[in-house]
């Protein structure tokens, strides 16, 4: 069930009053939250609910095993391998099978491997990384092991269950122990986030997808060079509005449940280099790669060459994490090479570029890399990039109106990005100081506008794929 569907909105109107009404009975309230997570997950497919339960029971058992074997490396390695093994089995089995058969065919061998035909549970990539944070927490501090109901609640916490952000175990349980969950916190911030996220997704991201991204990426050979560039710029903005909008919605929902989620975006398209970009984009993923992979591999403590190799490995892994396709690997590789190149340039004391030029160059690189992230195959990505310069159609072919609208949207987006924090502060302050009726009328009108301008159906979020 999508977080922007009418059915989910109706369920929220029924669920939240019940949830808040149980604030004086926290154990019952947590049980309701637990059941709601499984019910929401099973609404996609009842088998997913059983898989989530079995997986969570396994993680809880591994956590208990780690707590009983402190300071031993073997249990930690086995636990992490089993945890990651589930992700590989469900998400990469067919990809590995096809790749092995292709390699064997290239060497002239006849290799036939069985077809698994597996359906990966929704959000298994996010679920796996959250489970890893729990296992590592227990391995480092055996006394931090949690009872089974709390582990189940952590792994089925529905605001982060489908597409993140990646919520670390220590942060979730610290809030659970503090006694703050149960009542809505920062209600004005929550409502502002939900409404803004819905507008970004339903109105802006949907218009970009329908007008530019989907038709052009599907048949790039039918468009001129400028239209292909416009499609690249459109997808660069679409994925930000789509995933950023999703994050805003679930952040608001979590606040209504009494939990605070980690910050996942810090205006990434204002970054002036790729290293800066990855401190702003999908922060919960980039910080996970840094803390659980890059630093354990040695980080920057083993010389320049090893440091850059660690950076490159981490970025390629972040690409592969998104899915079993070579396009994601190339996307991660491009970003890895870009970050390494920037690190070497900085180490050589290259001259600092003007801020505007640095931001424009970074954004152009990011937009170019997004082509591989969005394309169905490497060949499709290459056709689109080739078509920018080598095309049977005129470069300027196509109506100018949509291109000007796209340019205006980009200009508005970059302008508002620089003042996003101030705008939120003013909006929240107005909501907190105005009457309930005034706030209700304004929110209703804004919501009506989103529904009126949005699509007729319920569009899926891009990151539901992962």
C-alpha positions as semicolon CSV with decimal commas, in nm:
position;residue;x (nm);y (nm);z (nm)
1;X;0,000;0,000;0,000
2;X;0,146;0,332;-0,103
3;X;0,188;0,618;0,145
4;X;0,017;0,852;-0,106
5;X;-0,289;0,636;-0,171
6;X;-0,640;0,734;-0,053
7;X;-0,666;0,400;0,129
8;X;-0,358;0,477;0,337
9;X;-0,488;0,827;0,419
10;X;-0,814;0,675;0,543
11;X;-0,632;0,420;0,754
12;X;-0,423;0,698;0,910
13;X;-0,741;0,880;1,014
14;X;-0,847;0,565;1,197
15;X;-0,507;0,449;1,324
16;X;-0,353;0,762;1,475
17;X;-0,637;0,845;1,718
18;X;-0,622;0,485;1,841
19;X;-0,245;0,497;1,868
20;X;-0,239;0,827;2,058
21;X;-0,522;0,710;2,281
22;X;-0,301;0,426;2,403
23;X;-0,018;0,658;2,512
24;X;-0,083;0,578;2,878
25;X;-0,044;0,206;2,803
26;X;0,291;0,189;2,619
27;X;0,309;-0,190;2,597
28;X;-0,029;-0,212;2,427
29;X;0,060;0,084;2,208
30;X;0,382;-0,083;2,092
31;X;0,189;-0,401;2,019
32;X;-0,050;-0,202;1,800
33;X;0,245;-0,039;1,622
34;X;0,401;-0,381;1,569
35;X;0,084;-0,530;1,425
36;X;0,029;-0,228;1,201
37;X;0,376;-0,274;1,053
38;X;0,313;-0,637;0,966
39;X;-0,034;-0,561;0,832
40;X;0,100;-0,283;0,608
41;X;0,382;-0,500;0,481
42;X;0,152;-0,796;0,418
43;X;-0,082;-0,569;0,221
44;X;0,169;-0,597;-0,066
45;X;0,171;-0,977;-0,041
46;X;0,083;-1,193;0,256
47;X;0,398;-1,396;0,190
48;X;0,608;-1,085;0,253
49;X;0,467;-1,070;0,606
50;X;0,575;-1,427;0,678
51;X;0,918;-1,361;0,528
52;X;0,960;-1,051;0,743
53;X;0,864;-1,245;1,056
54;X;1,101;-1,531;0,978
55;X;1,383;-1,288;0,897
56;X;1,325;-1,087;1,216
57;X;1,320;-1,402;1,430
58;X;1,650;-1,502;1,273
59;X;1,808;-1,161;1,342
60;X;1,685;-1,172;1,702
61;X;1,836;-1,520;1,745
62;X;2,166;-1,407;1,596
63;X;2,168;-1,106;1,828
64;X;2,116;-1,331;2,128
65;X;2,400;-1,556;2,008
66;X;2,633;-1,258;1,973
67;X;2,544;-1,139;2,323
68;X;2,641;-1,480;2,465
69;X;2,973;-1,487;2,276
70;X;3,126;-1,144;2,342
71;X;3,469;-1,061;2,202
72;X;3,462;-1,352;1,955
73;X;3,501;-1,272;1,586
74;X;3,358;-1,592;1,441
75;X;2,998;-1,537;1,560
76;X;3,006;-1,181;1,426
77;X;3,127;-1,295;1,084
78;X;2,872;-1,576;1,067
79;X;2,586;-1,348;1,175
80;X;2,671;-1,081;0,919
81;X;2,718;-1,339;0,642
82;X;2,378;-1,491;0,714
83;X;2,218;-1,147;0,722
84;X;2,373;-1,037;0,394
85;X;2,317;-1,385;0,247
86;X;1,942;-1,334;0,260
87;X;1,976;-1,014;0,059
88;X;2,199;-1,185;-0,198
89;X;1,967;-1,485;-0,223
90;X;1,650;-1,286;-0,283
91;X;1,786;-0,997;-0,484
92;X;2,094;-1,117;-0,671
93;X;2,050;-1,493;-0,728
94;X;1,918;-1,462;-1,083
95;X;2,169;-1,189;-1,168
96;X;2,460;-1,403;-1,048
97;X;2,319;-1,703;-1,236
98;X;2,294;-1,511;-1,563
99;X;2,640;-1,358;-1,517
100;X;2,804;-1,696;-1,450
101;X;2,635;-1,850;-1,753
102;X;2,745;-1,557;-1,971
103;X;3,106;-1,593;-1,855
104;X;3,097;-1,968;-1,914
105;X;2,951;-1,917;-2,261
106;X;3,226;-1,668;-2,338
107;X;3,486;-1,936;-2,255
108;X;3,307;-2,189;-2,471
109;X;3,160;-2,386;-2,183
110;X;2,803;-2,509;-2,173
111;X;2,674;-2,426;-1,825
112;X;2,308;-2,464;-1,731
113;X;2,200;-2,340;-1,388
114;X;1,847;-2,364;-1,243
115;X;1,617;-2,063;-1,256
116;X;1,519;-1,948;-0,906
117;X;1,249;-1,701;-1,017
118;X;1,249;-1,525;-0,680
119;X;1,047;-1,217;-0,586
120;X;1,247;-0,997;-0,351
121;X;1,042;-0,856;-0,062
122;X;0,980;-0,483;-0,086
123;X;1,256;-0,281;0,078
124;X;1,482;-0,578;0,149
125;X;1,794;-0,366;0,086
126;X;1,693;-0,116;0,356
127;X;1,581;-0,393;0,591
128;X;1,915;-0,572;0,560
129;X;2,121;-0,265;0,643
130;X;1,901;-0,187;0,943
131;X;1,944;-0,545;1,065
132;X;2,321;-0,508;1,029
133;X;2,315;-0,203;1,256
134;X;2,146;-0,414;1,525
135;X;2,391;-0,701;1,496
136;X;2,691;-0,468;1,505
137;X;2,545;-0,284;1,805
138;X;2,511;-0,608;1,998
139;X;2,856;-0,730;1,889
140;X;3,012;-0,409;2,022
141;X;2,801;-0,393;2,337
142;X;2,657;-0,735;2,431
143;X;2,440;-0,579;2,702
144;X;2,254;-0,381;2,437
145;X;2,078;-0,697;2,313
146;X;1,703;-0,645;2,299
147;X;1,407;-0,868;2,380
148;X;1,229;-1,026;2,087
149;X;0,927;-0,788;2,076
150;X;1,158;-0,486;2,049
151;X;1,363;-0,645;1,770
152;X;1,044;-0,726;1,581
153;X;0,921;-0,369;1,627
154;X;1,250;-0,223;1,504
155;X;1,255;-0,432;1,188
156;X;0,889;-0,371;1,102
157;X;0,877;-0,001;1,194
158;X;0,664;0,095;0,898
159;X;0,781;0,453;0,827
160;X;1,124;0,312;0,730
161;X;1,017;-0,036;0,622
162;X;0,978;0,014;0,248
163;X;1,240;0,266;0,136
164;X;1,427;0,399;0,436
165;X;1,582;0,618;0,546
166;X;1,815;0,363;0,705
167;X;1,734;0,383;1,076
168;X;2,015;0,262;1,300
169;X;1,930;0,034;1,589
170;X;2,099;0,244;1,856
171;X;1,901;0,552;1,752
172;X;1,568;0,369;1,745
173;X;1,615;0,199;2,082
174;X;1,748;0,518;2,245
175;X;1,420;0,687;2,155
176;X;1,225;0,385;2,271
177;X;1,406;0,390;2,607
178;X;1,368;0,766;2,651
179;X;0,993;0,728;2,685
180;X;0,916;1,000;2,428
181;X;0,755;0,772;2,164
182;X;0,382;0,730;2,191
183;X;0,270;1,089;2,151
184;X;0,301;1,306;1,843
185;X;0,604;1,532;1,859
186;X;0,656;1,849;1,660
187;X;0,313;1,812;1,502
188;X;0,350;2,127;1,291
189;X;0,679;2,000;1,146
190;X;0,516;1,663;1,077
191;X;0,219;1,814;0,890
192;X;0,444;2,051;0,693
193;X;0,673;1,763;0,593
194;X;0,388;1,536;0,485
195;X;0,218;1,805;0,275
196;X;0,542;1,925;0,114
197;X;0,649;1,568;0,040
198;X;0,314;1,486;-0,119
199;X;0,335;1,798;-0,337
200;X;0,686;1,711;-0,449
201;X;0,590;1,356;-0,539
202;X;0,235;1,381;-0,671
203;X;0,259;1,710;-0,858
204;X;0,617;1,789;-0,957
205;X;0,783;1,447;-0,983
206;X;0,483;1,304;-1,164
207;X;0,479;1,590;-1,418
208;X;0,849;1,542;-1,485
209;X;0,805;1,168;-1,532
210;X;0,503;1,196;-1,762
211;X;0,628;1,488;-1,969
212;X;0,997;1,409;-2,010
213;X;1,153;1,114;-1,834
214;X;0,939;0,812;-1,921
215;X;0,873;0,884;-2,292
216;X;1,229;0,997;-2,372
217;X;1,410;0,719;-2,187
218;X;1,176;0,466;-2,346
219;X;1,249;0,577;-2,704
220;X;1,547;0,815;-2,711
221;X;1,594;0,768;-3,086
222;X;1,272;0,961;-3,148
223;X;1,398;1,286;-2,993
224;X;1,647;1,557;-3,081
225;X;1,958;1,632;-2,880
226;X;1,808;1,916;-2,677
227;X;1,512;1,701;-2,576
228;X;1,750;1,429;-2,458
229;X;1,940;1,683;-2,247
230;X;1,607;1,804;-2,109
231;X;1,515;1,446;-2,017
232;X;1,845;1,406;-1,832
233;X;1,781;1,731;-1,644
234;X;1,422;1,623;-1,576
235;X;1,524;1,291;-1,425
236;X;1,789;1,460;-1,213
237;X;1,513;1,672;-1,063
238;X;1,252;1,395;-1,058
239;X;1,454;1,154;-0,847
240;X;1,530;1,429;-0,597
241;X;1,166;1,532;-0,568
242;X;1,047;1,171;-0,564
243;X;1,285;1,030;-0,305
244;X;1,309;1,357;-0,115
245;X;0,930;1,378;-0,111
246;X;0,905;1,021;0,015
247;X;1,153;1,097;0,292
248;X;0,956;1,404;0,397
249;X;0,634;1,204;0,413
250;X;0,776;0,920;0,626
251;X;0,963;1,168;0,846
252;X;0,634;1,339;0,919
253;X;0,457;1,009;0,982
254;X;0,732;0,899;1,220
255;X;0,702;1,227;1,412
256;X;0,329;1,161;1,452
257;X;0,427;0,823;1,599
258;X;0,669;0,996;1,836
259;X;0,994;0,900;1,661
260;X;1,255;1,116;1,489
261;X;1,418;0,978;1,174
262;X;1,770;1,061;1,059
263;X;1,817;1,347;0,814
264;X;1,844;1,199;0,465
265;X;1,886;1,503;0,239
266;X;2,070;1,833;0,285
267;X;2,000;2,011;-0,044
268;X;2,239;1,786;-0,244
269;X;2,215;1,982;-0,569
270;X;2,382;2,278;-0,400
271;X;2,699;2,070;-0,351
272;X;3,019;2,211;-0,500
273;X;3,201;1,880;-0,542
274;X;3,114;1,510;-0,538
275;X;3,253;1,453;-0,191
276;X;3,021;1,727;-0,065
277;X;2,735;1,577;-0,267
278;X;2,764;1,248;-0,080
279;X;2,739;1,425;0,254
280;X;2,406;1,565;0,133
281;X;2,244;1,293;-0,082
282;X;2,085;0,984;0,078
283;X;2,279;1,060;0,396
284;X;2,160;0,749;0,579
285;X;2,309;0,529;0,305
286;X;2,633;0,721;0,255
287;X;2,696;0,736;0,631
288;X;2,622;0,362;0,658
289;X;2,877;0,287;0,384
290;X;3,127;0,510;0,564
291;X;3,079;0,369;0,916
292;X;3,017;0,001;0,842
293;X;3,231;-0,058;0,532
294;X;3,478;0,222;0,452
295;X;3,615;0,269;0,807
296;X;3,634;-0,105;0,892
297;X;3,830;-0,155;0,567
298;X;4,087;0,094;0,691
299;X;3,935;0,425;0,589
300;X;4,209;0,679;0,529
301;X;4,455;0,523;0,775
302;X;4,659;0,309;0,534
303;X;4,802;0,546;0,280
304;X;4,673;0,735;-0,021
305;X;4,633;0,442;-0,260
306;X;4,448;0,225;-0,008
307;X;4,226;0,517;0,089
308;X;4,116;0,579;-0,270
309;X;4,065;0,205;-0,325
310;X;3,838;0,199;-0,019
311;X;3,646;0,499;-0,152
312;X;3,604;0,336;-0,491
313;X;3,490;0,006;-0,341
314;X;3,238;0,179;-0,116
315;X;3,088;0,376;-0,403
316;X;3,061;0,074;-0,634
317;X;2,899;-0,119;-0,348
318;X;2,648;0,163;-0,297
319;X;2,559;0,129;-0,665
320;X;2,525;-0,249;-0,659
321;X;2,316;-0,222;-0,341
322;X;2,044;-0,054;-0,547
323;X;1,984;-0,356;-0,765
324;X;2,116;-0,651;-0,968
325;X;2,193;-0,459;-1,287
326;X;2,517;-0,344;-1,443
327;X;2,370;0,004;-1,480
328;X;2,379;0,051;-1,103
329;X;2,737;-0,077;-1,087
330;X;2,843;0,174;-1,355
331;X;2,659;0,451;-1,173
332;X;2,846;0,370;-0,852
333;X;3,175;0,338;-1,041
334;X;3,131;0,680;-1,201
335;X;3,070;0,841;-0,864
336;X;3,361;0,652;-0,713
337;X;3,599;0,765;-0,985
338;X;3,465;1,119;-0,951
339;X;3,525;1,128;-0,575
340;X;3,875;0,979;-0,618
341;X;3,956;1,237;-0,886
342;X;3,841;1,518;-0,656
343;X;4,047;1,379;-0,367
344;X;4,359;1,365;-0,584
345;X;4,294;1,716;-0,718
346;X;4,257;1,848;-0,364
347;X;4,572;1,667;-0,251
348;X;4,763;1,824;-0,543
349;X;4,644;2,165;-0,416
350;X;4,459;2,243;-0,738
351;X;4,309;2,592;-0,754
352;X;3,964;2,635;-0,605
353;X;3,694;2,695;-0,863
354;X;3,440;2,976;-0,831
355;X;3,142;2,859;-0,627
356;X;2,892;2,885;-0,912
357;X;3,114;2,700;-1,156
358;X;3,193;2,427;-0,904
359;X;2,824;2,375;-0,832
360;X;2,736;2,366;-1,203
361;X;3,011;2,115;-1,283
362;X;2,907;1,892;-0,995
363;X;2,543;1,902;-1,100
364;X;2,632;1,821;-1,461
365;X;2,834;1,517;-1,350
366;X;2,553;1,398;-1,125
367;X;2,299;1,439;-1,408
368;X;2,522;1,242;-1,646
369;X;2,560;0,957;-1,396
370;X;2,184;0,949;-1,335
371;X;2,139;0,837;-1,697
372;X;2,286;0,496;-1,606
373;X;2,079;0,480;-1,287
374;X;1,756;0,536;-1,481
375;X;1,826;0,341;-1,802
376;X;1,705;-0,017;-1,840
377;X;2,042;-0,132;-1,973
378;X;2,390;-0,007;-2,050
379;X;2,305;-0,012;-2,421
380;X;1,998;0,205;-2,360
381;X;2,201;0,454;-2,156
382;X;2,465;0,471;-2,426
383;X;2,204;0,528;-2,698
384;X;2,064;0,823;-2,509
385;X;2,407;0,978;-2,451
386;X;2,508;0,923;-2,813
387;X;2,183;1,079;-2,930
388;X;2,278;1,412;-2,773
389;X;2,548;1,464;-3,037
390;X;2,481;1,202;-3,307
391;X;2,117;1,213;-3,398
392;X;1,914;1,198;-3,718
393;X;1,679;1,461;-3,577
394;X;1,753;1,831;-3,553
395;X;1,913;1,928;-3,222
396;X;1,639;2,184;-3,147
397;X;1,352;1,954;-3,254
398;X;1,040;1,960;-3,040
399;X;0,811;2,220;-2,877
400;X;0,986;2,489;-2,674
401;X;0,709;2,539;-2,415
402;X;0,778;2,229;-2,200
403;X;1,153;2,302;-2,213
404;X;1,097;2,653;-2,081
405;X;0,870;2,514;-1,808
406;X;1,142;2,268;-1,710
407;X;1,402;2,545;-1,701
408;X;1,174;2,760;-1,484
409;X;1,114;2,468;-1,247
410;X;1,489;2,410;-1,212
411;X;1,550;2,780;-1,140
412;X;1,272;2,784;-0,880
413;X;1,397;2,462;-0,721
414;X;1,755;2,586;-0,684
415;X;1,631;2,920;-0,549
416;X;1,406;2,758;-0,290
417;X;1,675;2,504;-0,197
418;X;1,894;2,785;-0,064
419;X;1,613;2,904;0,164
420;X;1,443;2,572;0,248
421;X;1,529;2,582;0,618
422;X;1,407;2,943;0,657
423;X;1,084;2,867;0,472
424;X;1,016;2,568;0,696
425;X;1,089;2,771;1,009
426;X;0,843;3,044;0,907
427;X;0,573;2,797;0,802
428;X;0,602;2,596;1,124
429;X;0,604;2,911;1,337
430;X;0,285;3,029;1,167
431;X;0,115;2,693;1,225
432;X;0,212;2,692;1,592
433;X;0,088;3,044;1,658
434;X;-0,228;3,050;1,445
435;X;-0,569;2,918;1,540
436;X;-0,660;2,559;1,470
437;X;-0,930;2,671;1,229
438;X;-0,695;2,888;1,024
439;X;-0,436;2,613;1,002
440;X;-0,702;2,358;0,913
441;X;-0,839;2,572;0,631
442;X;-0,495;2,642;0,481
443;X;-0,386;2,278;0,503
444;X;-0,714;2,163;0,348
445;X;-0,675;2,405;0,058
446;X;-0,315;2,297;0,003
447;X;-0,413;1,932;0,014
448;X;-0,697;1,995;-0,232
449;X;-0,448;2,163;-0,465
450;X;-0,212;1,865;-0,448
451;X;-0,495;1,622;-0,524
452;X;-0,631;1,839;-0,806
453;X;-0,292;1,880;-0,973
454;X;-0,176;1,526;-0,906
455;X;-0,226;1,216;-1,120
456;X;-0,549;1,022;-1,139
457;X;-0,386;0,702;-1,015
458;X;-0,138;0,624;-0,739
459;X;0,220;0,653;-0,869
460;X;0,487;0,432;-0,717
461;X;0,793;0,578;-0,550
462;X;1,121;0,524;-0,733
463;X;1,295;0,377;-0,430
464;X;1,026;0,114;-0,370
465;X;1,230;-0,088;-0,622
466;X;1,512;-0,125;-0,374
